[in-house]
Amino acid sequence: MILNTGSRTDIPAYYSDWFYNRIAAGYVYVRNPYYPAQITKYLMNPEVIDVMVFCTKNPTPMLDRLFLLSGFDTFWFVTITPYGQDIEPHVPPKEQVLHSFKQLSALVGCARMSWRYDPIFITDRYSVDYHIEQFAQMAESLSGYTSQCVVSFIDLYEKTKRNFHGVHSVTDTEQERLISAFASIAKENHLQIHLCCENAKLVRENVDANGCMSQTVLEKALDCKLHVPKKKAARSECSCLLGADIGAYNTCGHGCLYCYANYDRETVVKNMRLHNPLSPLLIGNVTENDVVKLAEQKTWKDGQLDIFDLL
């Protein structure tokens, strides 16, 4: 199975102590965001977790204890964008994140690193030309430390429009110009671009729309075949393996204006105050009204083992 840590929040940046505590404890609890009294228990065991997937804007807090994950296979998406604190108020400067990306790559290997340059939006300050210039600089810096880059354009969710006043969609013409330039730059720096839920018309040499956390991507990183169970995709246009996320919405402290996972800053601050690094839950603690159920966990690699073999 795939254990995902990053679709709802940034665990490496803000909750690394909690995460390493859960590794030591050997299990983690996840509250259902839609039915809060329901809690799923996952065993943190490499026998049934084929790969832990992280998505972060700041991996630095994880680095000095990464040896504690030596028994697990990991895959890392690190988002590095060209925006300033007007857009990403609490994200470290991109120079710092580029440095930590390279440190992480040296520890886990180039094949298990992916650079996310997303979401892309256009303003007077962040123009098409600006994006092309910045993408070229970052691609050159990261060449040799990863072989792939995920690119997407901003999605205007209602919460995004509320928190990011005046933002507009990127036009088809702007998308075409950006992807055309990015494809050429990526090829020069030995990077494959994966489009994230974007128009298939943008596919070309060195640019695909096959998914960024797809079975193919993870098999290549793990250097083995996975027997992934057939199930309905989280999004019809996406082939990524997005289930089993141990994060929680409205808990990421970066404060990015475009964020889809945070409702507003007040809610995030309130939730972060409820975080207990010693709790099995990311936010808060288990109550008497909660119902805890053990997840069905099974390796997808050859020679399958399931969770009940470990009990």
Secondary structure as UniProt FT lines:
FT   STRAND          2..4
FT   HELIX           11..14
FT   HELIX           16..25
FT   STRAND          27..31
FT   TURN            36..37
FT   STRAND          38..43
FT   TURN            46..48
FT   STRAND          51..56
FT   HELIX           60..63
FT   TURN            64..65
FT   HELIX           66..69
FT   TURN            70..71
FT   STRAND          74..79
FT   TURN            85..87
FT   TURN            89..90
FT   HELIX           94..108
FT   HELIX           110..112
FT   STRAND          113..120
FT   HELIX           128..142
FT   TURN            144..145
FT   STRAND          148..153
FT   HELIX           158..163
FT   TURN            165..166
FT   HELIX           172..188
FT   TURN            189..190
FT   STRAND          192..195
FT   HELIX           200..202
FT   TURN            205..206
FT   STRAND          207..208
FT   HELIX           215..222
FT   TURN            236..237
FT   TURN            253..254
FT   TURN            257..258
FT   HELIX           265..273
FT   TURN            277..278
FT   TURN            288..289
FT   STRAND          291..294
FT   HELIX           307..309
//
